């Protein structure tokens, strides 16, 4: 199989992915007309925003599928079921690179660096501050690590006992997730200057936010709509920022190279 790859969309990362793949023997194309000769297709993240067109293009998904043939490999981020099911039923390999464990881990590092930069740009002074990280998945772990490198005092809030132990083992102060039936567990929350949420659920609701300092700054990187009651914060003049897609916005080159690694290492 040759290595002709069609790259679609206006995702800045994919320009760098194409450059890295070319250095590894792939032949990148950026014109949709090349689809009939392509062996691989690289799609953006998300693959589609409206369920009709491929993001950043005028190419209709239905037309795109009609050009695919058995043996091709399709890579995309947040691949819709329409595409993945079609590929599965027609002998076409389809990979969602956003589900790749190594990519997720590396993107988490970029996300942590980016949100800390955004926090500092917003006026946060991380050094020697008291920070709370909510969640201890890939992003939570990376955030805690980078905050610690910035000499912050970091606590981590988790839901499960196994994660509680992991937080302890990593040298952070663990807290259990807010239990709204037990006000005692919410005491002492006003000590944090900065709260970073990574959990895609409403963990920072009105009751939780009321326990925080009125001067707290909340940075939320959880999937839209985030895990914060933004309306309540806006009404009470509490700083909040929902920041999504950080790797692609701040580090497109590095993020693009990570995607290239996924493709070249895929067997």
C-alpha angles and dihedrals in degrees: 000000000000123000105240108145127188113209117200134186137037096269104139091216093064093063088063091041089057092049092051093046091050089055087054096054102272121131108222125206126187100186116094090221088072092068093097091061098037123111093189133031123201116201129191130251114285094026089210135009099188102031091243110068134036106257114268093012142080090232114125114224092225091056091045091055092050090062096052121102136190115283096032122124120222123195124188144145118250092359112203119236090246090067099036093048093048091051092047091052095045106047095260123135112232123186127185101210091194087069093055109115096216092048091048091052095047093044089052090060091051090047092052093050091046099049091047088052090050090049092052091046087055091055103269117148102205099178110102091354126134110248134184121204115195112208131019104220122116094301095040092053093047091047094050091049095050093044088052090051087055088057094251122150102240131201121182125209118207139171104219131058093230090058090045088060091047091054090051092048090053091055101253129122107256126214129183118243117271113287105200093196091062115057091183090070089059096055119114094026093124092077094081121098093185132028122193116194123199099164117105094218133080098273095141099058126154095279093049094046091052089063092057127084115275086234095053119128115216122204116188122192097166119123115281126314086029128211101278134092094237094176092058091047092050092051091051098041095246114154114244134168127189104199120184134174094022098161092055094044101042105022109026093151096051092041091048092053089052090056089049089055091054091053098045093046094047112108 
